[in-house]
């Protein structure tokens, strides 16, 4: 497997993985998207700019793919997760309506912010190509009224839809290879199925659960890769929305490493001893060595000279920063997990999406909560909607 896992300072002999009852394979792992239809629809459109509108699960998986493959994207892609008029007007000024396709994504078709942003672009003459359910939602009715072309959102919860049309449509329209992403997802779904009682996702979920039972109710997630950092919001959403119910679950937060070492390490090592750490990193980086000019080689840096950096790979420097934090945690007997990707290919990142999804599901099952609902999300949405008309 292209995903390597290292778990330290969590007692393997008493792990809760032994207690998980047999479960059915989740619906999201059974669903098969129609990728050929996605490609056919894409090829019918002419555009240079793509604006994807969405919130939560409608956009977090696509954002992860986009950040990872930004240099490979064939289109100029912008994300809209807000109705902020300053941002929307900035996009209007920058993106010509004749060269821009607007893609609102909403399973329910009732997310007010998505509708508002869509109406803004419609008012300024942009073409819409929505992804939504075939229901009686507002977005579906807009499609009917204006005769827009569209693709159906599958009956899969947003945060678990990263290997369905929800994320694959905008990825394909951006020019990202969705066939390879989906292939990786299908492979990992088989490896992590509940039919396989012991598997890597359940192993990680078990380590997180057992660390929580020992008082580590927060999980710090530093990402030591700019290409992987887009997966941070997805992982936070998966863990919070899937697991944190009925008083259960951990709080996840993070940042880009090594930058986070300059602020959050003080909290992790010096604050309340309730933080476990989950590192995300990769060995796959571009080759780039440090070249120190001759006239600068004798300048001192700490107890060394700059000439000592000459010829060092920047990827090795990045790995050293991660290793320093991990070694300090090991010395302090602090629970930590490392997720390392041996490559950052389309297939491997499809695997990573499925891996994160299954970590969340197993984490919920270990705590005996329903992974597939979010009962405490809708109330604030309704209040916010009603506030518009006060």
Phi and psi in degrees as a GROMACS rama.xvg file:
@    title "Ramachandran Plot"
@    xaxis  label "Phi"
@    yaxis  label "Psi"
@TYPE xy
-77.6704  -2.40289  UNK-2
-111.717  116.941  UNK-3
-101.031  141.238  UNK-4
-126.009  134.371  UNK-5
-130.401  123.753  UNK-6
-120.186  124.881  UNK-7
-128.764  143.675  UNK-8
65.289  35.6715  UNK-9
-127.266  127.418  UNK-10
-66.5935  112.228  UNK-11
-73.8885  -24.9991  UNK-12
-72.8236  -25.5027  UNK-13
-112.611  17.7821  UNK-14
-63.3922  140.877  UNK-15
-69.9574  -9.97357  UNK-16
-54.372  -28.4942  UNK-17
-67.0061  -20.0749  UNK-18
-101.746  -2.77782  UNK-19
-72.4399  122.263  UNK-20
-71.2648  161.785  UNK-21
-63.8776  133.727  UNK-22
-125.607  160.757  UNK-23
-79.2646  151.7  UNK-24
-63.4676  132.138  UNK-25
-63.305  152.565  UNK-26
-59.6942  -36.8988  UNK-27
-62.5267  -28.0669  UNK-28
-80.849  -12.5605  UNK-29
-95.1045  -20.4143  UNK-30
-73.367  141.188  UNK-31
-122.668  116.855  UNK-32
-74.8707  157.394  UNK-33
-94.4285  85.7291  UNK-34
-68.7528  -35.2339  UNK-35
-63.5381  -37.2028  UNK-36
-64.1389  -40.0244  UNK-37
-59.5289  -48.4463  UNK-38
-64.2537  -40.6058  UNK-39
-62.2682  -44.7116  UNK-40
-62.3143  -42.5241  UNK-41
-59.8529  -44.3606  UNK-42
-69.4349  -12.6461  UNK-43
-84.3132  -10.5683  UNK-44
-103.717  147.366  UNK-45
-119.257  119.925  UNK-46
-165.172  154.978  UNK-47
-111.091  -27.4781  UNK-48
-117.671  140.846  UNK-49
-125.751  123.121  UNK-50
-111.266  117.269  UNK-51
-104.387  121.584  UNK-52
-107.177  129.603  UNK-53
-178.562  169.13  UNK-54
-134.685  149.104  UNK-55
57.5658  -131.348  UNK-56
-62.868  -16.7459  UNK-57
-72.4516  -12.9328  UNK-58
-137.947  -18.0706  UNK-59
-64.9699  -40.3263  UNK-60
-69.6019  -42.9747  UNK-61
-61.2923  -41.7127  UNK-62
-58.7085  -38.4129  UNK-63
-61.8197  -45.4506  UNK-64
-63.7055  -43.4903  UNK-65
-61.9596  -47.2875  UNK-66
-63.9724  -34.8975  UNK-67
-70.3127  -36.0293  UNK-68
-118.854  31.1677  UNK-69
-58.0755  -40.5832  UNK-70
-70.5511  -20.9478  UNK-71
-93.3701  -12.6662  UNK-72
-62.903  136.765  UNK-73
-86.5623  -14.5409  UNK-74
-117.883  158.481  UNK-75
-82.0721  108.889  UNK-76
-107.307  134.438  UNK-77
-125.035  144.082  UNK-78
-107.108  138.221  UNK-79
-123.573  112.335  UNK-80
-120.125  16.0306  UNK-81
-148.596  159.049  UNK-82
-100.64  17.7083  UNK-83
-55.1065  114.253  UNK-84
-63.4918  -29.2193  UNK-85
-62.9584  -44.7141  UNK-86
-69.5704  -44.0977  UNK-87
-62.4848  -41.5978  UNK-88
-68.6866  -31.9084  UNK-89
-62.2764  -44.466  UNK-90
-63.5544  -40.494  UNK-91
-60.5844  -40.5652  UNK-92
-69.5279  -30.1014  UNK-93
-90.462  -26.43  UNK-94
-115.672  116.248  UNK-95
-67.2954  132.596  UNK-96
-64.9089  -25.9864  UNK-97
-75.3772  -17.3721  UNK-98
-114.243  11.9321  UNK-99
-126.127  135.705  UNK-100
-111.703  130.216  UNK-101
-102.262  126.4  UNK-102
-122.338  89.6155  UNK-103
-76.6842  136.583  UNK-104
-125.475  123.768  UNK-105
-158.847  122.286  UNK-106
-63.5145  -48.6875  UNK-107
-77.1465  -27.5188  UNK-108
73.6182  10.1083  UNK-109
-118.008  6.63756  UNK-110
-71.8343  113.48  UNK-111
-58.6024  -43.8148  UNK-112
-63.2418  -36.8076  UNK-113
-65.5733  -43.5742  UNK-114
-63.3726  -43.7179  UNK-115
-63.0981  -45.2148  UNK-116
-64.9619  -37.3852  UNK-117
-64.5506  -43.6433  UNK-118
-61.5489  -36.5804  UNK-119
-58.6018  -49.7423  UNK-120
-71.0306  -35.8759  UNK-121
-60.6736  -40.349  UNK-122
-62.7472  -23.5958  UNK-123
-105.571  18.3443  UNK-124
84.6836  16.2455  UNK-125
-85.2423  150.963  UNK-126
-83.5483  135.075  UNK-127
-104.058  141.067  UNK-128
-134.778  88.5201  UNK-129
-79.6518  159.708  UNK-130
-124.187  112.768  UNK-131
-156.697  171.521  UNK-132
-76.895  155.459  UNK-133
-85.8049  76.394  UNK-134
-134.799  -158.336  UNK-135
-105.582  26.0602  UNK-136
-72.0881  163.343  UNK-137
-60.4634  -40.8367  UNK-138
-65.8669  -39.7606  UNK-139
-65.2913  -37.2756  UNK-140
-69.6467  -33.1705  UNK-141
-63.1088  -42.2705  UNK-142
-57.7153  -46.2424  UNK-143
-63.9536  -44.1811  UNK-144
-66.3057  -38.737  UNK-145
-100.495  -1.31436  UNK-146
58.814  43.9114  UNK-147
-77.2339  146.498  UNK-148
-73.6358  153.405  UNK-149
-163.382  170.997  UNK-150
-128.368  141.353  UNK-151
-77.7056  134.104  UNK-152
-77.6577  127.483  UNK-153
-69.4579  164.473  UNK-154
-82.1529  62.5598  UNK-155
-131.069  131.873  UNK-156
-54.9448  140.25  UNK-157
-49.9407  -46.4665  UNK-158
-70.0641  -16.2023  UNK-159
-104.652  13.9277  UNK-160
-103.361  17.9737  UNK-161
-68.2382  -13.5118  UNK-162
-116.233  22.4691  UNK-163
-118.65  -173.649  UNK-164
-54.7682  -31.3045  UNK-165
-52.8801  -44.11  UNK-166
-101.927  -29.7648  UNK-167
-73.8  -29.8856  UNK-168
-63.8617  -57.0922  UNK-169
-62.1328  -33.7076  UNK-170
-63.1161  -46.0848  UNK-171
-63.9152  -41.8425  UNK-172
-66.9935  -23.788  UNK-173
-80.9525  -14.6567  UNK-174
99.9187  16.687  UNK-175
-91.5058  144.163  UNK-176
-73.9056  96.5616  UNK-177
-82.3119  -21.514  UNK-178
-60.8976  -46.0732  UNK-179
-67.289  -39.6305  UNK-180
-59.5242  -48.5  UNK-181
-64.4523  -38.0532  UNK-182
-60.3145  -43.3588  UNK-183
-64.3265  -38.9656  UNK-184
-63.5603  -43.1607  UNK-185
-63.703  -38.2133  UNK-186
-64.694  -43.6516  UNK-187
-72.2748  -32.5676  UNK-188
-59.2398  -38.6896  UNK-189
-68.4691  -41.5462  UNK-190
-66.1914  -33.7828  UNK-191
-101.79  5.40556  UNK-192
-56.6937  145.266  UNK-193
-59.128  -16.2851  UNK-194
-64.7857  -24.2241  UNK-195
-97.1458  94.3448  UNK-196
-52.1912  -40.77  UNK-197
-113.606  114.782  UNK-198
-147.086  165.331  UNK-199
-60.4064  -38.1344  UNK-200
-66.9829  -41.9876  UNK-201
-65.38  -35.043  UNK-202
-61.1753  -46.1881  UNK-203
-67.3174  -44.4233  UNK-204
-59.5086  -40.1561  UNK-205
-64.2516  -42.3489  UNK-206
-62.857  -40.9678  UNK-207
-64.6635  -43.2798  UNK-208
-63.8916  -45.1361  UNK-209
-68.7817  -32.1143  UNK-210
-68.0365  -35.4147  UNK-211
-64.0412  -41.2771  UNK-212
-64.3645  -22.7036  UNK-213
-91.3978  7.68842  UNK-214
103.704  0.418629  UNK-215
-91.26  82.5345  UNK-216
-92.4379  5.00945  UNK-217
-125.417  146.06  UNK-218
-128.468  118.978  UNK-219
-89.9247  128.864  UNK-220
-123.161  83.0068  UNK-221
-78.5563  136.16  UNK-222
-108.307  113.178  UNK-223
-94.7305  54.0317  UNK-224
-168.787  123.812  UNK-225
-66.2495  -30.7541  UNK-226
-75.1303  -24.1332  UNK-227
-93.0092  -12.1629  UNK-228
-62.928  -24.0906  UNK-229
-64.3496  -15.9632  UNK-230
-81.5214  -10.9789  UNK-231
-61.5438  -52.4134  UNK-232
-61.1466  -34.4087  UNK-233
-64.5396  -45.7032  UNK-234
-65.9359  -40.7965  UNK-235
-60.852  -46.1576  UNK-236
-61.7875  -45.7282  UNK-237
-58.4538  -45.0129  UNK-238
-74.8313  -41.1341  UNK-239
-71.0921  -48.2197  UNK-240
-77.9931  -23.9585  UNK-241
-89.803  -35.309  UNK-242
-108.3  -34.5158  UNK-243
-83.0685  82.066  UNK-244
-143.366  151.72  UNK-245
55.095  36.305  UNK-246
78.8491  6.57421  UNK-247
-100.651  163.801  UNK-248
102.19  157.94  UNK-249
-104.999  158.597  UNK-250
-91.5741  128.455  UNK-251
-110.047  135.044  UNK-252
-150.67  160.966  UNK-253
-171.313  -170.754  UNK-254
-168.738  179.248  UNK-255
-78.7089  129.807  UNK-256
-92.2422  146.113  UNK-257
-90.2826  5.67164  UNK-258
-55.4647  -40.3384  UNK-259
-64.0088  -19.2986  UNK-260
-62.7842  -22.3269  UNK-261
-85.673  -1.39785  UNK-262
-139.673  -55.1979  UNK-263
-77.2281  -22.0486  UNK-264
-60.2918  -32.7785  UNK-265
-62.193  -39.933  UNK-266
-66.923  -45.6224  UNK-267
-64.3278  -44.4897  UNK-268
-89.5861  -28.7745  UNK-269
-108.795  -12.384  UNK-270
-93.7731  -159.375  UNK-271
-54.7839  136.025  UNK-272
-83.2741  65.0552  UNK-273
-131.661  19.9818  UNK-274
-114.699  118.916  UNK-275
-92.7391  160.106  UNK-276
-125.545  138.652  UNK-277
-127.063  102.57  UNK-278
-81.0085  140.463  UNK-279
-120.435  127.1  UNK-280
-153.426  175.68  UNK-281
-146.951  152.757  UNK-282
-90.2462  -5.25115  UNK-283
-96.3722  100.156  UNK-284
-133.317  159.828  UNK-285
-63.8528  145.849  UNK-286
-77.8383  120.725  UNK-287
-152.724  117.388  UNK-288
-97.2166  157.17  UNK-289
-83.879  130.32  UNK-290
-117.87  108.573  UNK-291
-93.7087  120.005  UNK-292
-59.1503  149.581  UNK-293
-56.1245  -41.757  UNK-294
-73.7305  -6.47739  UNK-295
-109.675  -3.03571  UNK-296
-64.8536  -27.48  UNK-297
-94.2685  5.14378  UNK-298
-69.6531  135.899  UNK-299
-84.3942  141.324  UNK-300
-133.319  108.525  UNK-301
56.2335  -123.794  UNK-302
-102.155  20.329  UNK-303
-123.734  -179.261  UNK-304
-120.134  155.715  UNK-305
-58.6078  -27.6904  UNK-306
-60.8318  -23.7259  UNK-307
-70.1962  -19.2538  UNK-308
-85.2479  -14.9682  UNK-309
-59.2041  125.471  UNK-310
88.0052  -5.19896  UNK-311
-73.3907  138.381  UNK-312
-73.5762  135.263  UNK-313
-61.9502  -32.1906  UNK-314
-64.5039  -33.7307  UNK-315
-70.3513  -36.5504  UNK-316
-62.6316  -42.6789  UNK-317
-63.3803  -44.0041  UNK-318
-62.3213  -37.6583  UNK-319
-63.8137  -36.9519  UNK-320
-63.3504  -46.1238  UNK-321
-59.9024  -46.8413  UNK-322
-63.569  -34.8845  UNK-323
-62.6724  -41.8981  UNK-324
-68.2229  -45.4969  UNK-325
-61.3848  -43.2169  UNK-326
-61.8711  -39.1368  UNK-327
-64.8598  -37.2189  UNK-328
-67.9249  -40.526  UNK-329
-63.1756  -40.4287  UNK-330
-63.7068  -32.711  UNK-331
-90.6917  5.31867  UNK-332
57.7752  42.2243  UNK-333
-97.7081  132.15  UNK-334
-61.3045  132.562  UNK-335
-150.577  148.445  UNK-336
-128.04  137.473  UNK-337
-117.935  126.953  UNK-338
-107.772  113.259  UNK-339
-118.007  126.564  UNK-340
-95.7435  126.759  UNK-341
-74.2769  -19.4707  UNK-342
-152.04  163.993  UNK-343
-118.944  61.107  UNK-344
-93.7039  168.797  UNK-345
-59.3626  -42.7462  UNK-346
-64.0305  -44.378  UNK-347
-65.6885  -37.0773  UNK-348
-74.3486  -28.4819  UNK-349
-62.5826  -38.9655  UNK-350
-64.3103  -40.5655  UNK-351
-63.6836  -38.7207  UNK-352
-60.8234  -49.2507  UNK-353
-62.9487  -36.9688  UNK-354
-61.4769  -46.988  UNK-355
-63.7058  -41.0594  UNK-356
-59.1346  -45.6231  UNK-357
-71.948  -32.2713  UNK-358
-58.5632  -44.0723  UNK-359
-64.7449  -45.0655  UNK-360
-63.4872  -47.6677  UNK-361
-63.8805  -35.6608  UNK-362
-62.1137  -39.7292  UNK-363
-68.2962  -44.4972  UNK-364
-62.5876  -38.8405  UNK-365
-62.1824  -29.51  UNK-366
-95.6145  1.51385  UNK-367
60.5889  42.4337  UNK-368
-118.8  157.943  UNK-369
-74.4843  118.571  UNK-370
-71.2064  -18.342  UNK-371
-106.99  6.15743  UNK-372
-115.09  172.733  UNK-373
-148.152  68.7721  UNK-374
-64.8766  -19.7166  UNK-375
-102.201  11.9087  UNK-376
-92.9684  -38.317  UNK-377
-70.8083  -29.3582  UNK-378
-59.3256  -48.2481  UNK-379
-67.3186  -33.2845  UNK-380
-61.0372  -44.1547  UNK-381
-66.8576  -41.0607  UNK-382
-62.2833  -44.8605  UNK-383
-61.5206  -37.5489  UNK-384
-65.352  -45.1931  UNK-385
-66.5653  -30.0243  UNK-386
-61.5312  -26.7193  UNK-387
-60.5689  -25.8267  UNK-388
-109.009  9.18706  UNK-389
